[in-house]
Amino acid sequence: ARVSWLQKEVLAKAPSMLDWLEATRDMGLWKLYKVTTGKKSSAGIQFEDSSRLRMRERALLVIYGGAATQSRVNKRQGTDVMVERGTVRGGLASLDGDKELVVRTPAAEVRLRSTSSQIQVDEAQSSVVSVYDGKAQVAAQGAKVQVPAGYGTAVAKGKKPRKPRKLPVPPRWTADSGDAVVMIAPGGMATFQGRWLAVKGARKYRVELAKDKAFRFPMVD
């Protein structure tokens, strides 16, 4: 894998090293390398099979290598990583073929056939899996659940996955928050303002501002 982009404090460590090093853009990440993000920091990780994960602040990721299927040639089918803490978002480059992204956590194993999913590991090492397209299989303690697009599940450490439940609907922008163009002189500043309608049952919202529609290069999180 490699670090495709990064913001603020992002560190990496090889398995043979005692100290963490400051990560750099396009830095190579090999088997058992660790990557961590600091406060208000983020990083994009791109894997050999073009799948991607976006690490949010205070996340810790371990690279394990290619995930293999049980076939006669033991063909590599994607990537195997471990999220020890924090939140990552992403998935496969496309849903073509049988590739999957295997993401392990302290509580579960998640097999993603999705280009857009989110996995969170909290301080109690419980996991929350949200699937926005495609599907995922979540396994823990000998039990498996299939999570379709638009659904999510939670797994407490040492427990079986919960029955998938429908995700909240995405927030909708208000009528006065449509497309806009702001002209800024070199070295100048401008204000971006948007409003959205409340989502029933939502306790909090996450707001991100990015330079690209795929949100691979966030400016504000």
C-alpha positions as CSV (number, residue, x, y, z in Angstrom):
1,A,0.0,0.0,0.0
2,R,1.0,3.7,0.0
3,V,0.0,6.9,1.7
4,S,-1.9,8.7,-1.1
5,W,-2.5,11.9,0.9
6,L,-2.2,13.1,4.4
7,Q,-3.1,16.1,6.6
8,K,-1.4,17.2,9.8
9,E,0.0,14.5,12.1
10,V,0.3,11.1,10.4
11,L,2.9,8.6,11.6
12,A,4.1,5.2,10.3
13,K,6.2,2.4,11.8
14,A,7.8,-0.6,10.2
15,P,7.6,-3.9,12.2
16,S,11.4,-3.9,12.7
17,M,11.4,-0.3,14.1
18,L,11.0,0.9,17.6
19,D,10.2,4.5,16.8
20,W,7.4,6.1,14.7
21,L,8.4,8.1,11.7
22,E,6.6,11.1,10.1
23,A,4.7,9.7,7.1
24,T,5.0,11.3,3.7
25,R,2.9,11.4,0.6
26,D,3.4,8.3,-1.6
27,M,5.3,6.5,1.3
28,G,5.3,2.7,0.8
29,L,3.6,0.6,3.4
30,W,4.5,-3.1,3.6
31,K,3.3,-6.1,5.6
32,L,2.9,-5.4,9.3
33,Y,3.5,-1.6,8.8
34,K,1.4,0.5,11.1
35,V,-0.1,4.0,10.4
36,T,-1.7,6.3,12.9
37,T,-3.3,9.7,12.7
38,G,-3.2,12.4,15.4
39,K,-5.8,14.9,16.6
40,K,-7.7,16.7,13.7
41,S,-5.5,14.6,11.3
42,S,-6.4,12.3,8.4
43,A,-4.8,10.1,5.7
44,G,-5.7,8.3,2.6
45,I,-4.3,4.7,2.1
46,Q,-4.3,3.2,-1.4
47,F,-3.7,-0.5,-1.7
48,E,-2.1,-2.6,-4.5
49,D,-5.6,-3.6,-5.8
50,S,-6.7,0.1,-5.9
51,S,-9.0,-0.2,-2.9
52,R,-8.8,2.8,-0.6
53,L,-9.4,3.6,3.0
54,R,-9.6,7.1,4.5
55,M,-8.4,7.3,8.1
56,R,-9.9,9.9,10.3
57,E,-8.4,11.4,13.4
58,R,-6.8,9.2,16.1
59,A,-7.0,6.0,14.0
60,L,-4.6,3.1,14.0
61,L,-4.3,0.8,11.0
62,V,-2.1,-2.3,10.5
63,I,-1.3,-3.7,7.0
64,Y,-1.5,-7.4,6.9
65,G,-1.2,-8.0,3.1
66,G,-3.3,-9.8,0.5
67,A,-6.4,-11.7,1.4
68,A,-6.7,-15.0,-0.3
69,T,-9.6,-17.2,-1.3
70,Q,-9.8,-21.0,-1.0
71,S,-9.2,-21.8,-4.6
72,R,-6.9,-24.3,-6.4
73,V,-4.4,-21.5,-7.1
74,N,-5.1,-19.6,-3.8
75,K,-5.6,-16.4,-5.8
76,R,-5.2,-13.1,-3.9
77,Q,-8.5,-11.4,-3.8
78,G,-7.9,-8.0,-2.3
79,T,-6.4,-6.6,0.9
80,D,-6.3,-7.6,4.6
81,V,-5.9,-4.9,7.2
82,M,-6.5,-4.4,10.9
83,V,-8.2,-1.3,12.4
84,E,-7.2,-1.2,16.1
85,R,-8.9,2.1,16.9
86,G,-10.6,5.0,15.3
87,T,-12.7,5.4,12.1
88,V,-11.9,4.4,8.5
89,R,-14.1,4.9,5.4
90,G,-13.7,3.5,1.9
91,G,-13.7,0.2,0.1
92,L,-13.0,-1.4,-3.2
93,A,-12.1,0.5,-6.4
94,S,-15.2,-1.1,-8.0
95,L,-17.7,-3.8,-7.5
96,D,-16.6,-5.8,-10.5
97,G,-15.5,-9.4,-9.9
98,D,-15.2,-11.3,-6.6
99,K,-12.6,-9.1,-4.8
100,E,-13.2,-8.1,-1.3
101,L,-11.5,-5.9,1.3
102,V,-11.0,-7.8,4.6
103,V,-10.9,-5.4,7.6
104,R,-10.3,-6.9,11.0
105,T,-11.1,-5.2,14.3
106,P,-10.6,-6.3,17.9
107,A,-14.3,-7.4,17.9
108,A,-15.0,-8.8,14.4
109,E,-13.9,-9.6,10.9
110,V,-15.5,-7.6,8.1
111,R,-15.5,-8.7,4.5
112,L,-16.4,-5.8,2.3
113,R,-17.7,-6.0,-1.2
114,S,-18.4,-2.3,-1.2
115,T,-16.8,0.9,-2.5
116,S,-18.2,3.0,0.3
117,S,-18.4,1.7,3.9
118,Q,-17.4,2.9,7.3
119,I,-15.9,1.0,10.2
120,Q,-15.5,2.5,13.7
121,V,-13.6,1.1,16.7
122,D,-14.4,2.8,20.0
123,E,-12.5,2.9,23.3
124,A,-14.2,-0.3,24.4
125,Q,-12.9,-2.0,21.2
126,S,-16.5,-2.4,20.0
127,S,-17.1,-2.1,16.2
128,V,-19.8,-0.3,14.2
129,V,-20.0,-1.2,10.5
130,S,-22.1,1.0,8.1
131,V,-22.5,0.0,4.4
132,Y,-23.4,2.7,1.9
133,D,-23.2,0.5,-1.3
134,G,-22.6,-3.1,-2.1
135,K,-22.6,-5.4,0.9
136,A,-20.5,-6.7,3.8
137,Q,-20.2,-9.9,5.9
138,V,-19.5,-9.3,9.6
139,A,-18.3,-12.3,11.6
140,A,-17.6,-12.6,15.3
141,Q,-17.8,-15.4,17.9
142,G,-18.8,-18.0,15.4
143,A,-21.7,-16.0,14.0
144,K,-22.1,-14.1,10.7
145,V,-24.5,-11.5,9.5
146,Q,-24.9,-10.1,6.0
147,V,-25.2,-6.3,5.9
148,P,-26.7,-4.9,2.6
149,A,-26.4,-1.4,1.4
150,G,-28.1,1.2,3.6
151,Y,-27.8,-0.9,6.7
152,G,-25.3,-1.2,9.6
153,T,-24.4,-3.5,12.5
154,A,-22.6,-3.3,15.8
155,V,-20.3,-5.8,17.5
156,A,-19.2,-5.6,21.1
157,K,-15.9,-7.3,21.9
158,G,-16.5,-10.9,22.8
159,K,-20.1,-10.8,21.5
160,K,-21.9,-11.9,18.3
161,P,-22.8,-9.2,15.7
162,R,-26.2,-7.6,16.1
163,K,-29.0,-7.9,13.6
164,P,-28.4,-5.3,10.8
165,R,-30.6,-2.2,11.1
166,K,-31.4,0.5,8.6
167,L,-29.1,3.5,8.6
168,P,-30.5,7.0,9.1
169,V,-31.4,8.8,5.9
170,P,-28.7,11.2,4.6
171,P,-29.3,14.8,5.5
172,R,-30.7,17.1,2.8
173,W,-29.5,20.5,2.0
174,T,-31.9,23.4,2.5
175,A,-33.2,25.3,-0.6
176,D,-30.6,28.1,-0.1
177,S,-27.6,25.7,0.1
178,G,-27.3,24.8,-3.6
179,D,-24.3,24.9,-5.9
180,A,-22.2,28.0,-5.5
181,V,-19.0,29.5,-6.9
182,V,-16.8,31.8,-4.7
183,M,-14.1,33.8,-6.4
184,I,-11.0,34.3,-4.3
185,A,-8.0,36.4,-5.1
186,P,-4.5,34.8,-4.6
187,G,-3.8,34.8,-0.9
188,G,-7.3,35.8,0.0
189,M,-9.9,34.1,2.1
190,A,-13.6,33.3,1.7
191,T,-16.4,31.8,3.8
192,F,-18.3,28.7,2.9
193,Q,-21.7,28.3,4.5
194,G,-24.3,25.5,4.1
195,R,-27.5,24.5,5.9
196,W,-29.2,21.1,6.1
197,L,-32.5,19.8,7.4
198,A,-32.5,17.8,10.7
199,V,-32.6,14.0,10.5
200,K,-35.1,12.4,12.9
201,G,-33.2,10.6,15.7
202,A,-29.8,11.9,14.8
203,R,-27.7,12.9,17.8
204,K,-24.8,14.5,16.0
205,Y,-23.5,15.2,12.5
206,R,-20.2,15.1,10.8
207,V,-19.3,17.9,8.3
208,E,-16.6,17.5,5.7
209,L,-15.4,19.9,3.0
210,A,-13.3,18.4,0.2
211,K,-11.6,19.5,-3.1
212,D,-13.0,16.5,-5.0
213,K,-16.4,14.8,-5.3
214,A,-15.0,11.5,-4.1
215,F,-13.8,13.2,-0.9
216,R,-10.3,11.7,-1.2
217,F,-8.7,15.1,-0.4
218,P,-10.7,16.6,2.6
219,M,-9.9,20.1,3.6
220,V,-12.0,20.2,6.7
221,D,-13.4,17.3,8.8
